[in-house]
Structures are given as structure tokens and as C-alpha cells.
Amino acid sequence: MAHRERKNIRPGLKVTVVQKQDQRSGTQTLGVVKDPMTNSPFHPHGIKVRLEDGQVGRIQAIPEDQKNYS
């Protein structure tokens, strides 16, 4: 899955994330990646990112129109 590999994440990418306080409910937040925070090339729960508005969460999905990794 693309959201679990750091190589697919870049600033400006629109994503949905789950913030730490929303993990139990699964509430997702839509935002734009400012910078990735996970250093490893893969994470089973999703790459942790900081969004442009300052929120932090693990990526759960990348909308279909954003999946051009070239």
C-alpha cells in the first residue's frame, strides 16, 4: 500500500490522516503534507506526517487523483 512507503510521500500531496487522539474512533482528517516525520522507509500503520496546518497524523489513504508518483 502506497501510504505505508515513505518513497511515495512528498510535500504538497493531499492525504487523509488519523491523528493520535482519533485512533480509537478512526476519524480521518484531510490535509496537505508539509513534511514526513517517519524516518524509516516503511511503516505498517502508515507514514507519520505533519500537515500544512500543523496537525500530525499517520496517513491512511492517498486520494486516487494524487497517486501519480513520477
N, CA, C and O atoms as a Tinker XYZ file with bonds, in Angstrom:
   280  protein
     1  N      0.833000   -1.180000    0.000000    73     2
     2  CA     0.000000    0.000000    0.000000    64     1     3
     3  C      0.881000    1.248000    0.000000    63     2     4     5
     4  O      1.855000    1.343000    0.747000    81     3
     5  N      0.524000    2.175000   -0.832000    73     3     6
     6  CA     1.345000    3.361000   -1.068000    64     5     7
     7  C      1.539000    4.228000    0.172000    63     6     8     9
     8  O      2.607000    4.816000    0.344000    81     7
     9  N      0.534000    4.320000    1.038000    73     7    10
    10  CA     0.643000    5.206000    2.202000    64     9    11
    11  C      1.572000    4.654000    3.280000    63    10    12    13
    12  O      1.850000    5.342000    4.262000    81    11
    13  N      2.049000    3.438000    3.112000    73    11    14
    14  CA     2.959000    2.826000    4.085000    64    13    15
    15  C      4.421000    2.928000    3.666000    63    14    16    17
    16  O      5.307000    2.529000    4.420000    81    15
    17  N      4.686000    3.461000    2.466000    73    15    18
    18  CA     6.053000    3.583000    1.955000    64    17    19
    19  C      6.441000    5.052000    1.863000    63    18    20    21
    20  O      5.770000    5.850000    1.208000    81    19
    21  N      7.528000    5.387000    2.526000    73    19    22
    22  CA     7.971000    6.786000    2.587000    64    21    23
    23  C      8.313000    7.349000    1.203000    63    22    24    25
    24  O      8.140000    8.544000    0.962000    81    23
    25  N      8.792000    6.503000    0.305000    73    23    26
    26  CA     9.186000    6.990000   -1.028000    64    25    27
    27  C      8.012000    7.581000   -1.805000    63    26    28    29
    28  O      8.225000    8.340000   -2.750000    81    27
    29  N      6.775000    7.248000   -1.426000    73    27    30
    30  CA     5.589000    7.747000   -2.118000    64    29    31
    31  C      5.055000    9.054000   -1.532000    63    30    32    33
    32  O      4.113000    9.634000   -2.073000    81    31
    33  N      5.637000    9.512000   -0.452000    73    31    34
    34  CA     5.138000   10.690000    0.252000    64    33    35
    35  C      6.026000   11.882000   -0.050000    63    34    36    37
    36  O      7.248000   11.809000    0.086000    81    35
    37  N      5.408000   12.978000   -0.462000    73    35    38
    38  CA     6.157000   14.189000   -0.783000    64    37    39
    39  C      5.350000   15.410000   -0.345000    63    38    40    41
    40  O      4.123000   15.339000   -0.278000    81    39
    41  N      6.006000   16.512000   -0.049000    73    39    42
    42  CA     5.288000   17.730000    0.312000    64    41    43
    43  C      4.322000   18.133000   -0.805000    63    42    44    45
    44  O      4.626000   18.000000   -1.991000    81    43
    45  N      3.167000   18.621000   -0.402000    73    43    46
    46  CA     2.153000   19.049000   -1.365000    64    45    47
    47  C      1.142000   17.970000   -1.714000    63    46    48    49
    48  O      0.160000   18.241000   -2.406000    81    47
    49  N      1.370000   16.748000   -1.243000    73    47    50
    50  CA     0.473000   15.627000   -1.529000    64    49    51
    51  C     -0.757000   15.712000   -0.638000    63    50    52    53
    52  O     -0.633000   15.872000    0.576000    81    51
    53  N     -1.948000   15.606000   -1.232000    73    51    54
    54  CA    -3.185000   15.619000   -0.460000    64    53    55
    55  C     -3.431000   14.211000    0.080000    63    54    56    57
    56  O     -3.402000   13.242000   -0.679000    81    55
    57  N     -3.673000   14.094000    1.387000    73    55    58
    58  CA    -3.828000   12.792000    2.050000    64    57    59
    59  C     -4.912000   12.868000    3.122000    63    58    60    61
    60  O     -5.344000   13.950000    3.519000    81    59
    61  N     -5.339000   11.686000    3.582000    73    59    62
    62  CA    -6.163000   11.623000    4.788000    64    61    63
    63  C     -5.319000   10.973000    5.869000    63    62    64    65
    64  O     -4.630000    9.983000    5.624000    81    63
    65  N     -5.380000   11.539000    7.070000    73    63    66
    66  CA    -4.598000   11.040000    8.197000    64    65    67
    67  C     -5.513000   10.767000    9.385000    63    66    68    69
    68  O     -6.615000   11.306000    9.480000    81    67
    69  N     -5.031000    9.920000   10.285000    73    67    70
    70  CA    -5.673000    9.734000   11.583000    64    69    71
    71  C     -4.725000   10.298000   12.623000    63    70    72    73
    72  O     -3.570000    9.882000   12.720000    81    71
    73  N     -5.223000   11.248000   13.397000    73    71    74
    74  CA    -4.424000   11.835000   14.467000    64    73    75
    75  C     -4.441000   10.914000   15.681000    63    74    76    77
    76  O     -5.328000   10.070000   15.813000    81    75
    77  N     -3.477000   11.074000   16.552000    73    75    78
    78  CA    -3.329000   10.224000   17.728000    64    77    79
    79  C     -4.627000   10.162000   18.553000    63    78    80    81
    80  O     -5.049000    9.082000   18.963000    81    79
    81  N     -5.247000   11.306000   18.790000    73    79    82
    82  CA    -6.452000   11.331000   19.609000    64    81    83
    83  C     -7.660000   10.722000   18.907000    63    82    84    85
    84  O     -8.670000   10.451000   19.557000    81    83
    85  N     -7.581000   10.499000   17.597000    73    83    86
    86  CA    -8.692000    9.936000   16.830000    64    85    87
    87  C     -8.491000    8.463000   16.484000    63    86    88    89
    88  O     -9.293000    7.895000   15.743000    81    87
    89  N     -7.438000    7.835000   17.003000    73    87    90
    90  CA    -7.156000    6.444000   16.632000    64    89    91
    91  C     -8.290000    5.499000   17.003000    63    90    92    93
    92  O     -8.612000    4.600000   16.227000    81    91
    93  N     -8.898000    5.676000   18.155000    73    91    94
    94  CA    -9.982000    4.782000   18.583000    64    93    95
    95  C    -11.223000    4.931000   17.716000    63    94    96    97
    96  O    -11.847000    3.939000   17.340000    81    95
    97  N    -11.579000    6.170000   17.400000    73    95    98
    98  CA   -12.785000    6.413000   16.604000    64    97    99
    99  C    -12.531000    6.217000   15.108000    63    98   100   101
   100  O    -13.455000    5.927000   14.349000    81    99
   101  N    -11.278000    6.376000   14.692000    73    99   102
   102  CA   -10.944000    6.231000   13.277000    64   101   103
   103  C    -11.262000    7.462000   12.444000    63   102   104   105
   104  O    -11.216000    7.409000   11.215000    81   103
   105  N    -11.586000    8.571000   13.104000    73   103   106
   106  CA   -11.893000    9.807000   12.392000    64   105   107
   107  C    -10.694000   10.249000   11.568000    63   106   108   109
   108  O     -9.578000   10.362000   12.074000    81   107
   109  N    -10.947000   10.498000   10.287000    73   107   110
   110  CA    -9.857000   10.892000    9.398000    64   109   111
   111  C     -9.924000   12.379000    9.093000    63   110   112   113
   112  O    -10.999000   12.977000    9.059000    81   111
   113  N     -8.757000   12.960000    8.871000    73   111   114
   114  CA    -8.612000   14.379000    8.572000    64   113   115
   115  C     -7.962000   14.520000    7.211000    63   114   116   117
   116  O     -6.939000   13.890000    6.942000    81   115
   117  N     -8.544000   15.341000    6.350000    73   115   118
   118  CA    -7.975000   15.596000    5.030000    64   117   119
   119  C     -7.023000   16.770000    5.129000    63   118   120   121
   120  O     -7.332000   17.771000    5.775000    81   119
   121  N     -5.866000   16.655000    4.491000    73   119   122
   122  CA    -4.895000   17.741000    4.530000    64   121   123
   123  C     -3.811000   17.570000    3.491000    63   122   124   125
   124  O     -3.806000   16.611000    2.720000    81   123
   125  N     -2.899000   18.513000    3.487000    73   123   126
   126  CA    -1.786000   18.527000    2.540000    64   125   127
   127  C     -0.487000   18.345000    3.314000    63   126   128   129
   128  O     -0.250000   19.030000    4.309000    81   127
   129  N      0.352000   17.422000    2.855000    73   127   130
   130  CA     1.610000   17.097000    3.537000    64   129   131
   131  C      2.563000   18.288000    3.503000    63   130   132   133
   132  O      2.840000   18.855000    2.446000    81   131
   133  N      3.058000   18.653000    4.685000    73   131   134
   134  CA     4.119000   19.656000    4.781000    64   133   135
   135  C      5.468000   18.946000    4.804000    63   134   136   137
   136  O      6.367000   19.285000    4.034000    81   135
   137  N      5.608000   17.939000    5.708000    73   135   138
   138  CA     6.831000   17.148000    5.719000    64   137   139
   139  C      6.576000   15.805000    6.402000    63   138   140   141
   140  O      5.801000   15.723000    7.355000    81   139
   141  N      7.239000   14.745000    5.903000    73   139   142
   142  CA     7.128000   13.429000    6.543000    64   141   143
   143  C      7.936000   13.416000    7.838000    63   142   144   145
   144  O      8.996000   14.036000    7.923000    81   143
   145  N      7.428000   12.708000    8.841000    73   143   146
   146  CA     8.110000   12.633000   10.126000    64   145   147
   147  C      8.695000   11.253000   10.396000    63   146   148   149
   148  O      9.587000   11.113000   11.234000    81   147
   149  N      8.207000   10.238000    9.700000    73   147   150
   150  CA     8.739000    8.887000    9.850000    64   149   151
   151  C     10.031000    8.782000    9.060000    63   150   152   153
   152  O     10.066000    9.133000    7.881000    81   151
   153  N     11.100000    8.302000    9.699000    73   151   154
   154  CA    12.392000    8.191000    9.017000    64   153   155
   155  C     12.574000    6.865000    8.293000    63   154   156   157
   156  O     13.314000    6.799000    7.311000    81   155
   157  N     11.919000    5.814000    8.753000    73   155   158
   158  CA    12.100000    4.505000    8.123000    64   157   159
   159  C     11.397000    4.475000    6.770000    63   158   160   161
   160  O     10.435000    5.214000    6.564000    81   159
   161  N     11.858000    3.633000    5.845000    73   159   162
   162  CA    11.267000    3.585000    4.505000    64   161   163
   163  C      9.869000    2.965000    4.470000    63   162   164   165
   164  O      9.158000    3.112000    3.476000    81   163
   165  N      9.460000    2.266000    5.552000    73   163   166
   166  CA     8.157000    1.610000    5.591000    64   165   167
   167  C      7.632000    1.634000    7.016000    63   166   168   169
   168  O      8.399000    1.481000    7.966000    81   167
   169  N      6.328000    1.826000    7.170000    73   167   170
   170  CA     5.706000    1.702000    8.499000    64   169   171
   171  C      4.353000    1.023000    8.323000    63   170   172   173
   172  O      3.546000    1.473000    7.509000    81   171
   173  N      4.084000   -0.059000    9.071000    73   171   174
   174  CA     2.858000   -0.844000    8.874000    64   173   175
   175  C      1.565000   -0.088000    9.184000    63   174   176   177
   176  O      0.503000   -0.478000    8.699000    81   175
   177  N      1.629000    0.980000    9.975000    73   175   178
   178  CA     0.420000    1.737000   10.318000    64   177   179
   179  C      0.288000    3.018000    9.495000    63   178   180   181
   180  O     -0.643000    3.795000    9.709000    81   179
   181  N      1.190000    3.242000    8.576000    73   179   182
   182  CA     1.168000    4.453000    7.760000    64   181   183
   183  C      2.279000    5.404000    8.160000    63   182   184   185
   184  O      2.697000    5.441000    9.317000    81   183
   185  N      2.745000    6.162000    7.205000    73   183   186
   186  CA     3.818000    7.126000    7.433000    64   185   187
   187  C      3.260000    8.322000    8.215000    63   186   188   189
   188  O      2.206000    8.855000    7.869000    81   187
   189  N      3.962000    8.737000    9.258000    73   187   190
   190  CA     3.537000    9.889000   10.050000    64   189   191
   191  C      4.007000   11.153000    9.336000    63   190   192   193
   192  O      5.155000   11.252000    8.902000    81   191
   193  N      3.085000   12.123000    9.225000    73   191   194
   194  CA     3.394000   13.378000    8.537000    64   193   195
   195  C      2.863000   14.564000    9.330000    63   194   196   197
   196  O      1.964000   14.428000   10.159000    81   195
   197  N      3.435000   15.719000    9.058000    73   195   198
   198  CA     2.903000   16.988000    9.540000    64   197   199
   199  C      2.183000   17.617000    8.354000    63   198   200   201
   200  O      2.737000   17.713000    7.259000    81   199
   201  N      0.952000   18.042000    8.582000    73   199   202
   202  CA     0.185000   18.698000    7.526000    64   201   203
   203  C      0.503000   20.186000    7.508000    63   202   204   205
   204  O      1.071000   20.716000    8.463000    81   203
   205  N      0.139000   20.854000    6.428000    73   203   206
   206  CA     0.434000   22.283000    6.291000    64   205   207
   207  C     -0.210000   23.121000    7.392000    63   206   208   209
   208  O      0.297000   24.191000    7.727000    81   207
   209  N     -1.330000   22.644000    7.964000    73   207   210
   210  CA    -1.987000   23.397000    9.034000    64   209   211
   211  C     -1.433000   23.053000   10.416000    63   210   212   213
   212  O     -1.946000   23.534000   11.426000    81   211
   213  N     -0.376000   22.215000   10.466000    73   211   214
   214  CA     0.300000   21.902000   11.714000    64   213   215
   215  C     -0.153000   20.622000   12.395000    63   214   216   217
   216  O      0.489000   20.177000   13.347000    81   215
   217  N     -1.241000   20.019000   11.932000    73   215   218
   218  CA    -1.706000   18.773000   12.524000    64   217   219
   219  C     -0.757000   17.630000   12.154000    63   218   220   221
   220  O     -0.119000   17.655000   11.102000    81   219
   221  N     -0.675000   16.625000   13.039000    73   219   222
   222  CA     0.205000   15.480000   12.826000    64   221   223
   223  C     -0.626000   14.214000   12.873000    63   222   224   225
   224  O     -1.501000   14.070000   13.726000    81   223
   225  N     -0.352000   13.291000   11.954000    73   223   226
   226  CA    -1.062000   12.014000   11.960000    64   225   227
   227  C     -0.426000   11.028000   11.016000    63   226   228   229
   228  O      0.500000   11.358000   10.275000    81   227
   229  N     -0.941000    9.796000   11.050000    73   227   230
   230  CA    -0.461000    8.749000   10.153000    64   229   231
   231  C     -1.362000    8.666000    8.938000    63   230   232   233
   232  O     -2.587000    8.656000    9.059000    81   231
   233  N     -0.750000    8.607000    7.770000    73   231   234
   234  CA    -1.514000    8.568000    6.527000    64   233   235
   235  C     -2.311000    7.271000    6.442000    63   234   236   237
   236  O     -1.775000    6.179000    6.636000    81   235
   237  N     -3.596000    7.414000    6.150000    73   235   238
   238  CA    -4.482000    6.278000    5.984000    64   237   239
   239  C     -4.810000    6.035000    4.520000    63   238   240   241
   240  O     -5.062000    4.902000    4.111000    81   239
   241  N     -4.805000    7.108000    3.730000    73   239   242
   242  CA    -5.140000    6.977000    2.310000    64   241   243
   243  C     -4.581000    8.156000    1.529000    63   242   244   245
   244  O     -4.365000    9.247000    2.058000    81   243
   245  N     -4.358000    7.889000    0.251000    73   243   246
   246  CA    -3.990000    8.925000   -0.702000    64   245   247
   247  C     -5.095000    8.909000   -1.745000    63   246   248   249
   248  O     -5.279000    7.892000   -2.415000    81   247
   249  N     -5.842000   10.010000   -1.908000    73   247   250
   250  CA    -6.922000   10.028000   -2.889000    64   249   251
   251  C     -6.431000    9.598000   -4.275000    63   250   252   253
   252  O     -5.292000    9.870000   -4.656000    81   251
   253  N     -7.300000    8.930000   -5.012000    73   251   254
   254  CA    -6.935000    8.374000   -6.324000    64   253   255
   255  C     -6.310000    9.385000   -7.270000    63   254   256   257
   256  O     -5.386000    9.046000   -8.009000    81   255
   257  N     -6.802000   10.630000   -7.259000    73   255   258
   258  CA    -6.259000   11.624000   -8.195000    64   257   259
   259  C     -4.852000   12.081000   -7.821000    63   258   260   261
   260  O     -4.227000   12.818000   -8.584000    81   259
   261  N     -4.339000   11.659000   -6.659000    73   259   262
   262  CA    -2.996000   12.038000   -6.211000    64   261   263
   263  C     -1.976000   10.939000   -6.430000    63   262   264   265
   264  O     -0.796000   11.144000   -6.147000    81   263
   265  N     -2.383000    9.782000   -6.922000    73   263   266
   266  CA    -1.496000    8.610000   -6.974000    64   265   267
   267  C     -0.603000    8.586000   -8.204000    63   266   268   269
   268  O     -0.449000    7.535000   -8.827000    81   267
   269  N     -0.022000    9.696000   -8.562000    73   267   270
   270  CA     0.942000    9.755000   -9.640000    64   269   271
   271  C      2.309000   10.031000   -9.023000    63   270   272   273
   272  O      2.626000   11.174000   -8.696000    81   271
   273  N      3.104000    9.001000   -8.865000    73   271   274
   274  CA     4.365000    9.108000   -8.117000    64   273   275
   275  C      5.577000    9.399000   -8.988000    63   274   276   277
   276  O      6.711000    9.236000   -8.536000    81   275
   277  N      5.366000    9.815000  -10.196000    73   275   278
   278  CA     6.510000   10.055000  -11.068000    64   277   279
   279  C      7.191000   11.365000  -10.793000    63   278   280
   280  O      8.174000   11.701000  -11.454000    81   279
